[in-house]
Amino acid sequence: MNMKVHWFGKTVSERCRYARSEEFAKVFERDRPGLQRLALLLTANSEAAERCLRRAFRECIASSTISKEWVRIWSRRMIIRNAVSLVLEPEDESFINTNEDADHGFVAFSQEVSPGAIAGSESILGLPELDRLVFVICILEHYSMYDCALLLGKPLRDVNEARRRVGGQAGQVGALDDVSQRFSIH
C-alpha cells in the first residue's frame, strides 16, 4: 500500500491512530480546572459535577475509536453528555460504568473550583435548567443549536426558545461576550 496517500494532509498510518487511556488522562489532568468549571456550570452542583467528571473520564478511557486529534473535544463532549444526563435524568445510570476504581486515580476533583469560586457564575447558575444548559453548550462551548438539541434530546424549537430567553436575560447574565470570554475554557 502506498503510504504517501494523503487524506486531509495525513498519511494512512497517521489517520489510523486512536487515542489511548493515557492520552485522556493527560487531558483530564492538564485541563482539570476548565473541565471542572464546565461540569459545575452545567450541573450547578459540586457533587453532581464531580460524578459527571468521573463518569466522563471512564467513558473516555473506554472509547477505543477516538482519534488522537479529537481527545480534548471528545473529553469535553463526554462531560456535556454526562452533565445533561445527571441534570435532566438524574435516576438514569444505565450507560455509566459503575466501577468506582475505573478512573485509576487520574481524576481528582479539586474543591477550589466550586460554584462559589467561579466569580460571576451566580447569574448562570441561577438560570432555569434548560436555559443554563443551552447557555453553556451554545454560548460558552460554541455548539450549534442543532447539536445542542441533539445532546439535550429536546426539539430544536425548545432549544431556540431557551436561547432566546437567555439572550433576553443578557442583562442578568452579563454581556454575553464578557461572560463567554471569562468562562471560555478552550
C-alpha positions, 0 to 999 in steps of 0.5 A, a space after each residue: 500500500 502506498 503510504 504517501 496517500 494523503 487524506 486531509 494532509 495525513 498519511 494512512 498510518 497517521 489517520 489510523 491512530 486512536 487515542 489511548 487511556 493515557 492520552 485522556 488522562 493527560 487531558 483530564 489532568 492538564 485541563 482539570 480546572 476548565 473541565 471542572 468549571 464546565 461540569 459545575 456550570 452545567 450541573 450547578 452542583 459540586 457533587 453532581 459535577 464531580 460524578 459527571 467528571 468521573 463518569 466522563 473520564 471512564 467513558 473516555 478511557 473506554 472509547 477505543 475509536 477516538 482519534 488522537 486529534 479529537 481527545 480534548 473535544 471528545 473529553 469535553 463532549 463526554 462531560 456535556 453528555 454526562 452533565 445533561 444526563 445527571 441534570 435532566 435524568 438524574 435516576 438514569 445510570 444505565 450507560 455509566 460504568 459503575 466501577 468506582 476504581 475505573 478512573 485509576 486515580 487520574 481524576 481528582 476533583 479539586 474543591 477550589 473550583 466550586 460554584 462559589 469560586 467561579 466569580 460571576 457564575 451566580 447569574 448562570 447558575 441561577 438560570 432555569 435548567 434548560 436555559 443554563 444548559 443551552 447557555 453553556 453548550 451554545 454560548 460558552 462551548 460554541 455548539 450549534 443549536 442543532 447539536 445542542 438539541 441533539 445532546 439535550 434530546 429536546 426539539 430544536 424549537 425548545 432549544 431556540 426558545 431557551 436561547 432566546 430567553 437567555 439572550 433576553 436575560 443578557 442583562 442578568 447574565 452579563 454581556 454575553 461576550 464578557 461572560 463567554 470570554 471569562 468562562 471560555 475554557 478552550 
